[in-house]
Amino acid sequence: MSFLEYQVKTVPTGIRKLFYLNWGLVLVLIAVASMGFLMLYSIAGGSMEPWAEPQIKRFAVGLLVMLVIAFIPIWFIRNMAGVAYGLSMLLLLAVEFFGQVGKGAQRWLEVGPIVIQPSELMKVALVMMLAAYYDWLDPKKVSRPLWVLLPVLLIVSPTVLVLMQPNLGTSLMLLMGGAAVMFAAGVSFWYFAVVIGLGVGAVAGVFMTRGTPWQFLHDYQYTRIDTFLDPTSDPLGAGYNIIQAQIALGSGGWSGKGFMQGTQSRLNFLPEKHTDFIFTTLAEEFGFVGAFSLLLLYGLIIFFCFAAALQNKDRFSQLLLIGIGCTFFFYLAVNLSMVMGMAPVVGVPLPFLSYGGSATLVLMLAFGAVQSAIVHRPR
């Protein structure tokens, strides 16, 4: 035992946990969120209202929540996985009956002054539930058909409810996040090969059923696909967002136009500039250097999750860390692909940059669980 380890072990348990926190992860999260505050301030024309100040308050609350959860024993989080999943399912069902409608979708629940998006909660609850399931399951049974069926049902059930809202982006993230945990748990690759084959067939079915009474997607979702394939087919309508986003991305150049000098956002050419398309504002004002710096910070967050998983000997903690790291990556991949025209627009926010309360607080809750796994890992 080194002298430093000895000194740490001599302090009270509560204070000792502060030493075990991954402070590098905390600092990177603050750095990314700070970039988001700057962008929201710039988009509002140099004003803290209406976006930057509320976002700062939400992140501060989320940071406190993360630190509190970090001190909760990881075994308690494992035991609460079923409760979290069940509650998230009840909230998703409540959305179907009492959900608040906005922009053609029914995704939110209004509880007094608080508006929550249950699908965001489900992203974390699903990872927790699957991690707890595979922690309980005998590793020899992981790939047996009967024991593969239950996690598939755990994934498909909320995915269908989210898809009905409709929310294609989040439903895809639930599928990918659940699949990542199953793969990390050791489920045979052949199951994934079958699913990929079915997915290709489903995509073909999506296009074949278009225009029929039983078409798979809504009309606006087909329009998004058309826009993705050829944005110039409707430059002033469905293709407007992607075209303006590409102009903003390209005009930033190497070092950008400068803070608060982005013409696409300042002159309101760019729709949803404070939510889904906020990355284009960053790229326009700070160029390649700013965009790459953000991606580097995001990469560090994912690295911290995977590195902690490799160091941890607890199976639940390992799967939880991998699941949250992959889910965070899918946030980035879907949003960045969307704004760069590499995927259809599906309405997935960019973590800690896009304005929004539910996504920010849920992500901080997830990273609280990450910190708990780090703090309470066997030493």
RAJOLIN-V702372 format. One record per residue. N is the residue number from 1. RES is the residue in one small letter. D_CENTER is the distance of its C-alpha to the mean C-alpha in whole Angstrom. Layout:
# RAJOLIN-V702372
n	res	d_center
N	RES	D_CENTER
N	RES	D_CENTER
This chain:
# RAJOLIN-V702372
n	res	d_center
1	m	39
2	s	39
3	f	40
4	l	37
5	e	35
6	y	39
7	q	38
8	v	35
9	k	36
10	t	39
11	v	37
12	p	36
13	t	33
14	g	31
15	i	31
16	r	31
17	k	27
18	l	27
19	f	28
20	y	25
21	l	22
22	n	20
23	w	21
24	g	20
25	l	17
26	v	17
27	l	19
28	v	16
29	l	14
30	i	17
31	a	18
32	v	14
33	a	14
34	s	18
35	m	17
36	g	15
37	f	18
38	l	21
39	m	19
40	l	19
41	y	23
42	s	24
43	i	23
44	a	25
45	g	28
46	g	28
47	s	27
48	m	25
49	e	25
50	p	23
51	w	20
52	a	20
53	e	22
54	p	20
55	q	17
56	i	19
57	k	20
58	r	16
59	f	15
60	a	19
61	v	18
62	g	15
63	l	17
64	l	19
65	v	17
66	m	16
67	l	20
68	v	21
69	i	19
70	a	20
71	f	23
72	i	23
73	p	24
74	i	22
75	w	24
76	f	24
77	i	20
78	r	21
79	n	23
80	m	21
81	a	18
82	g	21
83	v	21
84	a	17
85	y	17
86	g	20
87	l	19
88	s	16
89	m	18
90	l	21
91	l	18
92	l	17
93	l	21
94	a	22
95	v	20
96	e	22
97	f	25
98	f	24
99	g	21
100	q	22
101	v	22
102	g	20
103	k	21
104	g	22
105	a	19
106	q	19
107	r	16
108	w	17
109	l	19
110	e	21
111	v	23
112	g	26
113	p	24
114	i	21
115	v	18
116	i	15
117	q	13
118	p	13
119	s	11
120	e	8
121	l	10
122	m	11
123	k	7
124	v	9
125	a	12
126	l	13
127	v	12
128	m	14
129	m	17
130	l	17
131	a	17
132	a	20
133	y	22
134	y	22
135	d	23
136	w	26
137	l	27
138	d	30
139	p	28
140	k	31
141	k	30
142	v	26
143	s	27
144	r	30
145	p	29
146	l	30
147	w	27
148	v	25
149	l	25
150	l	24
151	p	20
152	v	20
153	l	21
154	l	19
155	i	16
156	v	18
157	s	19
158	p	16
159	t	15
160	v	18
161	l	18
162	v	15
163	l	16
164	m	19
165	q	18
166	p	17
167	n	14
168	l	14
169	g	10
170	t	8
171	s	11
172	l	11
173	m	8
174	l	10
175	l	12
176	m	11
177	g	9
178	g	13
179	a	15
180	a	14
181	v	15
182	m	18
183	f	19
184	a	18
185	a	21
186	g	23
187	v	23
188	s	26
189	f	25
190	w	27
191	y	25
192	f	22
193	a	25
194	v	26
195	v	22
196	i	22
197	g	26
198	l	25
199	g	22
200	v	24
201	g	27
202	a	24
203	v	24
204	a	27
205	g	28
206	v	25
207	f	28
208	m	31
209	t	30
210	r	30
211	g	32
212	t	33
213	p	33
214	w	31
215	q	28
216	f	25
217	l	23
218	h	24
219	d	26
220	y	23
221	q	21
222	y	24
223	t	24
224	r	21
225	i	22
226	d	25
227	t	24
228	f	22
229	l	25
230	d	27
231	p	26
232	t	30
233	s	31
234	d	30
235	p	29
236	l	30
237	g	28
238	a	25
239	g	25
240	y	25
241	n	22
242	i	21
243	i	25
244	q	24
245	a	21
246	q	23
247	i	26
248	a	24
249	l	22
250	g	26
251	s	28
252	g	26
253	g	28
254	w	28
255	s	28
256	g	27
257	k	29
258	g	29
259	f	27
260	m	27
261	q	29
262	g	27
263	t	29
264	q	26
265	s	24
266	r	27
267	l	29
268	n	27
269	f	27
270	l	23
271	p	21
272	e	18
273	k	18
274	h	17
275	t	13
276	d	12
277	f	15
278	i	15
279	f	15
280	t	18
281	t	20
282	l	19
283	a	21
284	e	24
285	e	24
286	f	24
287	g	24
288	f	23
289	v	24
290	g	21
291	a	19
292	f	19
293	s	19
294	l	16
295	l	15
296	l	17
297	l	15
298	y	12
299	g	14
300	l	16
301	i	13
302	i	12
303	f	16
304	f	16
305	c	14
306	f	16
307	a	19
308	a	19
309	a	19
310	l	22
311	q	24
312	n	23
313	k	26
314	d	24
315	r	23
316	f	20
317	s	19
318	q	19
319	l	17
320	l	14
321	l	14
322	i	13
323	g	11
324	i	9
325	g	9
326	c	9
327	t	6
328	f	5
329	f	7
330	f	6
331	y	4
332	l	7
333	a	10
334	v	9
335	n	9
336	l	12
337	s	14
338	m	14
339	v	16
340	m	18
341	g	19
342	m	18
343	a	16
344	p	17
345	v	16
346	v	13
347	g	12
348	v	8
349	p	8
350	l	8
351	p	6
352	f	10
353	l	12
354	s	11
355	y	13
356	g	12
357	g	13
358	s	11
359	a	7
360	t	9
361	l	11
362	v	9
363	l	7
364	m	11
365	l	12
366	a	10
367	f	11
368	g	15
369	a	15
370	v	14
371	q	17
372	s	19
373	a	19
374	i	20
375	v	23
376	h	24
377	r	25
378	p	28
379	r	30
